[in-house]
Amino acid sequence: MAGTLWLSSGEPSAALTIHPATATPERFYRGLAEYFAGRGYAVVTYDFRGTGRSGKPKDHPELRMRDWMMQDVPAVASWVHSRFGDLPRVAIGHSVGAHALALDYGTEGLAGFVTISSHAGVTSTVRGTAERRRVAAVLHVAGPVLCRVFGYMPGRRAGLGEDMPSGAMLEWGKWARKPHYFFDDPTMDAVSRAAKVSVPVLAVGASDDPWATPEQIEEITDRLTGTTVERRTFTPGELGVTSLGHHGLVRRSTGRNAWPALERWLSGVVERGASI
């Protein structure tokens, strides 16, 4: 995997790993990484295997979403521990990156983590008839066909972000048909894994996100029965922007006014952890 270590001048006071969303390249998190690096964090961003700088999706057709969650997220977390083991460590997960954390992958040694727009991505719950039909067409019709034709999912052509491995696309579509997403997949052991999470969690979303609605975010956070979860929903109006959507909270142009709240929460769990 390819990644970037973001450092500002001076010694960092904590280490932050940003786990990305599906079909969202590492470069998308530059603003967020620079913001936290400027506040004393050593920040790590990266691309999942088969995406961005971490390999072409056509060369990794077998990679599934669960491989990103079960293997890539823990691998990056392990590297951060080896490099910054003497510092408090925290994480931010966006969408599927947060799914991994919510299923207790890559959480060992964390003081806490933030999930952004991370939800049970069930197609039938997408807001708006037009968007729901578009998502269904891509995930359940066009996606499988395109994967067979190209040997990978051409996400850019389909308006679904970056290109990705066929395995990830097909598994995403499979879970999206189930009433409770991957919690209904017995091979994931998701219910028991979510109950093992023991570090504090802040779960945030955007009020106008057609995918990560409050109900679908809570489909995941309600399973985190072994820890405390704080919920926060940002509106475009309180951040001074016209819209946020699914990616707006991590985009510099629209989400930067929400970042101080995330930083205050992460600083709080770091301080509480240090005092124990």
Number of C-alpha atoms within 10 A of each C-alpha: 15 15 15 14 14 19 20 16 8 7 10 18 16 22 26 28 24 26 32 25 23 23 22 21 21 23 15 16 21 16 16 20 24 17 20 22 22 16 14 18 26 25 27 24 23 25 25 31 23 25 24 21 16 16 17 16 24 19 13 19 19 15 20 21 24 18 16 23 24 18 16 23 25 19 16 22 25 17 12 20 18 10 11 17 14 11 18 23 28 25 26 23 24 28 24 25 26 28 25 26 29 28 24 23 22 23 23 17 14 21 23 26 28 27 27 30 30 30 26 28 26 24 24 16 17 21 16 11 10 10 14 17 15 15 22 20 13 19 22 19 12 14 24 19 15 18 20 11 11 11 19 27 30 23 18 12 11 14 11 18 15 18 25 32 28 28 23 25 27 19 16 21 23 16 19 22 18 17 15 16 22 25 20 15 14 9 8 14 13 21 18 15 16 25 18 17 23 18 21 20 26 19 26 23 26 25 19 19 19 15 26 27 24 21 13 21 23 17 18 23 25 13 20 25 15 13 15 13 16 12 15 14 14 16 19 18 11 10 16 11 14 10 18 23 18 21 19 21 26 22 15 18 12 19 22 17 15 17 16 12 12 19 15 11 19 25 18 14 21 20 13 11 14 11 7 5
